[in-house]
Amino acid sequence: MSRTCQICGRGTRASQSRSHSNVATKRKQFINIQNKNIDGKKVRICTKCIKTAAKGKK
């Protein structure tokens, strides 16, 4: 299963981890995906979209 948000489409990003000697090693940054029930359907949604949806309910 892919690590992408089903609403906004955000996914993993490529980044670098830096050692003490400043050597760069490629790594991935994953977004915070949560399983939520929205209108009775199970959706894999990022926390940024959850916050945005909560703002719209006010």
C-alpha positions in Angstrom: 0.0 0.0 0.0 1.4 3.4 -1.0 2.2 6.0 1.6 0.3 8.8 -0.1 -2.7 10.8 1.1 -5.9 9.9 -0.7 -7.2 13.5 -0.5 -4.3 15.8 -1.4 -2.0 13.3 -3.0 1.1 14.2 -0.9 3.6 11.4 -0.7 7.2 10.6 0.4 10.0 13.1 -0.2 13.6 12.4 -0.9 16.0 13.9 1.6 19.5 13.4 3.0 20.7 12.3 6.4 23.9 13.9 7.4 26.6 12.2 9.5 29.0 13.9 11.8 31.5 14.2 9.0 28.8 15.8 6.8 28.6 12.8 4.5 25.2 12.8 2.8 23.2 9.5 2.6 19.9 9.4 0.7 16.8 8.6 2.7 13.0 9.1 2.5 10.8 11.4 4.6 7.4 9.9 5.1 4.3 11.9 5.8 2.1 11.2 8.8 -0.7 9.0 7.3 -3.7 8.1 9.5 -6.6 5.7 8.8 -9.9 7.6 9.3 -13.5 6.9 8.6 -15.0 9.7 6.5 -18.7 9.4 5.5 -18.5 5.6 6.3 -15.5 5.0 4.1 -12.0 4.0 5.4 -9.5 6.6 4.1 -5.7 6.9 4.4 -5.4 10.7 5.0 -2.5 12.9 6.1 -2.7 14.9 9.3 -2.5 18.2 7.4 -5.8 17.3 5.7 -7.4 16.2 9.0 -6.6 19.6 10.5 -8.0 21.4 7.4 -11.2 19.3 7.5 -11.6 20.2 11.2 -11.3 23.9 10.4 -14.2 23.6 7.9 -16.5 22.1 10.4 -16.6 25.2 12.6 
